[in-house]
């Protein structure tokens, strides 16, 4: 059976997300009473209701109007988990890690989409959600943010209903896209979102997925925090 690169990538990422979901579900009975690093402070419960209402008010094509999440640190600068051409604030408890794949790795092709490569993954599970903010970076070119996003979405064969808007990421001109992805693994469609900026070191795409649309909606405040706080590195 022949599998396209985009389809393979989607299935691998979906499988990882599903595995994360089962892990989180298995721990859910104790998560509300647990502590971090043996401390006494309880992990706060996460509710998606406020985010869902904000997203409904804002519409499906842009996260504008969604309240930003509480800040938990800053990513992208020298010495941070992921050194990037930009910096932005992380939502509290989200955990970043750099993605470094050898060119001959069997997974290297899955970490490419459009004209960009995945360089950083920020996990929402410690904050109580199932999904990731992923940062993708490309080579310097003359493509504007919207062209970069269109190439990114076009390289996912399961993507549809893409709607693009011109926005600001911090003080930088940016483009944002909201679209729908059909998950073969989950046998349902879900919302996804990304924004892009261009920098002297190449374009940067920040993408928010999620196990399903409810999880995606609950994580929008973290996406909005990254967008509002973004600066050139």
C-alpha positions in Angstrom: 0.0 0.0 0.0 1.3 3.4 -0.9 1.1 6.2 1.7 1.6 9.8 0.9 3.9 11.8 3.2 1.1 14.0 4.5 -1.1 11.1 5.3 1.7 9.2 7.1 2.6 12.3 9.1 -1.0 12.8 10.1 -1.4 9.2 11.3 1.9 9.2 13.2 1.0 12.5 15.0 -2.6 11.3 15.6 -1.2 8.0 17.1 1.1 10.0 19.4 -1.8 12.2 20.5 -4.1 9.2 21.1 -1.4 7.5 23.2 -1.1 10.7 25.2 -4.9 10.7 25.7 -4.9 7.2 27.1 -2.0 8.1 29.4 -3.8 11.1 30.7 -7.1 9.3 31.1 -5.3 6.6 33.1 -4.0 9.2 35.5 -7.2 11.3 35.7 -8.5 9.8 38.8 -5.5 10.9 40.8 -4.5 14.1 38.9 -6.9 16.3 40.8 -5.2 15.3 44.1 -1.6 15.0 43.0 1.3 17.3 43.3 4.2 18.3 41.1 7.7 17.2 42.1 6.4 16.0 45.4 5.2 19.4 46.5 2.0 20.1 48.3 0.4 22.4 45.8 -2.5 20.7 44.0 -2.6 20.7 40.2 -5.5 22.9 39.2 -8.4 21.5 37.3 -8.7 22.7 33.7 -12.0 23.8 32.3 -12.7 24.4 28.7 -15.9 26.3 29.1 -14.5 29.8 29.1 -12.3 29.1 26.2 -15.2 27.5 24.3 -17.3 30.6 24.9 -14.5 32.9 23.8 -13.9 30.9 20.7 -17.6 30.8 19.8 -17.7 34.6 20.2 -14.5 35.0 18.1 -15.7 32.7 15.3 -14.1 29.7 13.7 -11.6 31.4 11.4 -9.4 33.3 13.9 -8.5 33.1 17.6 -8.8 36.9 17.9 -10.9 37.8 21.0 -9.8 34.7 22.9 -8.4 35.6 26.3 -4.7 34.8 26.6 -3.5 32.1 29.1 -1.5 32.8 32.2 2.2 33.1 31.5 4.5 30.3 32.6 7.8 31.3 31.0 9.3 32.5 27.8 10.6 30.3 24.9 12.9 30.9 22.0 15.8 32.8 23.5 19.3 31.5 24.1 19.3 28.9 26.8 15.6 28.1 26.5 14.4 24.6 25.6 14.0 25.6 21.9 16.2 28.3 20.5 14.2 30.1 17.7 14.3 33.2 15.5 11.4 34.5 17.6 10.5 34.4 21.3 7.1 34.1 22.9 5.4 33.5 26.2 4.5 29.9 27.2 1.2 29.1 29.0 1.7 28.0 32.6 2.6 24.3 32.9 3.1 23.7 29.2 6.4 21.8 28.6 8.6 22.5 25.6 11.2 20.3 24.0 13.4 20.7 20.9 12.8 18.4 18.0 16.1 17.3 16.4 16.0 14.6 13.8 18.9 13.3 11.8 18.4 13.8 8.0 18.5 10.0 7.5 16.0 9.3 10.3 12.8 7.5 9.2 10.8 10.2 10.9 12.6 13.2 9.3 10.1 13.3 6.4 7.2 13.4 8.8 8.6 16.5 10.5 8.4 18.5 7.2 5.2 20.2 6.1 5.1 22.7 3.2 8.2 24.8 3.3 8.9 24.3 7.1 10.3 21.7 9.5 9.2 21.0 13.0 11.8 22.3 15.5 9.9 22.5 18.8 7.0 20.8 20.5 5.1 22.2 23.5 3.1 19.6 25.4 -0.2 20.6 27.1 -0.6 17.4 29.1 1.0 18.9 32.3 -1.7 21.6 32.1 -4.5 19.1 31.8 -5.1 19.1 28.0 -4.3 16.7 25.2 -2.5 18.4 22.4 0.6 20.4 21.4 1.7 23.7 20.2 4.3 22.9 17.5 6.8 25.4 16.1 8.0 24.9 12.5 10.8 26.9 10.8 11.9 27.2 7.2 14.7 28.6 5.2 14.9 32.3 4.4 12.8 33.1 1.3 10.7 35.9 -0.2 7.4 34.1 0.7 5.1 36.1 2.9 3.3 34.7 5.9 0.1 33.7 4.1 2.1 31.9 1.3 3.9 30.0 4.0 0.6 29.0 5.7 -1.0 28.0 2.4 1.9 25.7 1.6 1.7 24.3 5.1 -2.0 23.5 4.9 -1.8 22.2 1.3 0.7 19.6 2.4 -1.9 17.9 4.7 -4.2 15.8 2.5 -6.7 15.7 5.3 -7.1 19.4 5.6 -10.1 21.3 4.3 -12.2 24.5 4.9 -9.1 26.7 5.4 -9.9 30.4 6.1 -7.0 32.9 6.2 -6.8 36.2 7.9 -4.2 39.0 8.2 -3.3 39.5 11.9 -0.5 40.7 14.2 1.8 38.5 16.1 3.1 40.9 18.7 4.1 43.9 16.6 4.9 41.7 13.5 2.7 41.3 10.5 1.4 37.8 10.4 -1.2 35.5 8.8 -3.5 33.1 10.6 -5.5 30.1 9.3 -8.3 28.1 10.9 -9.1 24.8 9.2 -10.6 21.4 9.6 -8.6 18.1 9.6 -10.2 14.7 9.3 -8.6 12.1 11.6 -8.7 8.6 10.2 -7.6 7.3 13.6 -10.4 9.0 15.5 -12.8 8.8 12.6 -13.9 12.4 13.0 -13.0 15.9 11.9 -11.4 18.5 14.2 -10.4 22.1 14.2 -6.8 23.2 13.9 -5.1 26.5 13.7 -1.8 28.1 12.9 -0.1 31.5 12.4 3.0 32.4 10.5 5.5 35.2 10.6 8.6 35.9 8.5 12.0 36.6 10.0 15.5 37.3 8.6 16.3 33.7 9.5 13.2 32.3 7.7 9.5 31.8 8.3 8.1 30.5 11.6 4.8 28.7 11.9 3.1 28.1 15.3 0.5 25.4 15.0 -2.2 24.2 17.5 -3.8 20.8 17.0 -5.5 18.8 19.7 -7.0 15.4 20.2 -10.4 16.8 19.1 -12.1 20.1 18.6 -13.0 20.4 22.3 -9.4 20.0 23.3 -8.3 22.4 20.6 -10.8 25.0 21.8 -9.6 24.6 25.4 -6.0 25.2 24.4 -6.7 28.4 22.3 -5.7 30.7 25.2 -2.2 29.2 25.0 -2.1 29.8 21.2 -3.3 33.4 21.7 -0.7 34.0 24.4 2.1 32.9 22.0 0.7 35.1 19.2 0.2 38.2 21.3 3.6 38.0 23.0 5.8 37.1 20.0 8.9 39.1 19.2 11.9 38.7 17.0 14.6 36.8 18.8 
